[in-house]
Amino acid sequence: MRELVVEADGGSRGNPGPAGYGAVVLDAATGETLAERAEYIGVATNNVAEYRGLVAGLRAALELFPDAVVHVRMDSKLVVEQMSGRWKIKHPDMKPLAAEAARIFPAGRVRYEWIPRERNKHADRLANEAMDAGRRGEQWSASASTAALTPAADLAAARAAAGDPATGAARARAALTGREARPEPQAEAPALFAPDETLAARARASLTTAAGADREAASGAGAGAGAGSGAGSGDFEAEAGRRATTGVQEPPAAAAPGWSGPDLGAPATFVLLRHGETALTPEKRFSGSGGTDPELSPAGLRQAEAVAAALAARGTVQEIISSPLTRCRQTAQTVAARLGLDVRVEQGLRETDFGAWEGLTFAEVRERYKDDLDAWLASPKAAPTGGGESFATVARRVAATRDRLTATYAGRTVLLVTHVTPIKTLIRLALGAPPESLFKMELSAASLSAIAYYADGNASVRLLNDTSHLR
């Protein structure tokens, strides 16, 4: 008698809210994926979506092998305990779904096991894909999944696996879908602020971050204000840099670009949002924490509204933390109003104090303070004229803030509304990049980046400088 494993999950963004489920059928002996199911089900609660996922997984297993013995694994304690008969089913929406699930296989051929959420990532991913598809006005498609079989291919792959348990399903999957047979990832990071992206796209973004930064580097000293910055660099940009050390403890590099290290639970995920434009931004003037503390310009207010709408649609942010400076608090409050969240102010997220350079362009600083500027470009330990902060000082402040926030918000997705230097510093430290990489990154106003921090110290940069919400 064939033994199958069904893993199922469901979710609701709002509870009740837009909901979907995911389910996967696995060969118990080999772990091969035999079938995947997912569906956007409209507005529903988490529990209804979880039960719908269970029903879909059991029906997929029945289609494959009607005489199978099924081991159901879910991270819903409620569903597992109710289907095992240990808890009563009281909610009227649950009773018909539980009865439907119970009728699919004889009771003696199904057993239920609760598993932690981190062990149910395959079904969780499918549920999120279904909800993302619903947000786009579509239904989930197997061809759009990151590792899916088409329904017509499910049975063929399963039958092939029966003849060759070690490799049959993988080969059948490759033949039927045109994909190369390869193992499933063992530790997938959760969706960040763009859950509709494929894992491959995220990995490519992580792999190309450093290369893209190099292409943005300036041609050399004296190239002019903001030469190495790209567009929208009002807080700070300079055109060149040289390798130096800061003394800041660097976190260990990730085991492989775009992937987490060991599976140590859900990471603390920081979605990094640079504030919207101020009057100084398009003029590329130094604007730190020691200047006039400008407000958002009309363009900046529009950018804040646009990013708020984008984050609301994606539905992943759970907390909002802002720099104390006005431009960040305005941006954060705009997002918070759309998401229904509060804003916490964190002093460690403030911008660099640029001393006497505040309000000046790069060319003006070069003209007035050439020696100080050259020293600043040559070493992260050099401070701007007039008692400003060095990048080494900022890096220590930002790293301490990062460590405190990752400990506080493990397993949460947190929006950090901050400035160019703190965001670039967090990205640089996560990538293990040298200090001069600060001069080689473009970071536009109201752009989004994200970093997932794992319990073992590894970090994964998901995207850099995403401004798609502004287009």
HUNORSUL-V570456 format. One line per field, one symbol per residue. phi: phi as a letter, one per 40 degrees, with the letter a starting at -180 (. if undefined). A space follows every 50 residues. Layout:
phi = ???
This chain:
phi = .cbbbbbbaaaachfcadbabaabbbcccbgccbabbaacbgcacdcccc cccddcccccccccadbccbbcbaccccccccccgcbcbbccccdccccc ccccbddcbbbbbcbcdccbccccccccccccccccgbbdbdccccabcc dccdcccccccccadcbdccccccccbgbccaccccacccdbbbcccccc ccccccccdccccccccccicgchcgcbbgcgbccaabbaabcabbgccc cccccadgbccdcbhcccbbccbcdccbcccccfbcabcbbcfccccdcc ccccccccccccccgbcbabbbdccdcccccccccccccgbcbbcbcccc cdccfccdgcccccccccbdccccccccacccbcdggccccccccccccc cdccccccbdgbbbcbcabdcdcccccccccgccdccdcbbcaccgcbba bbbcccgcbbccabgcbcccc
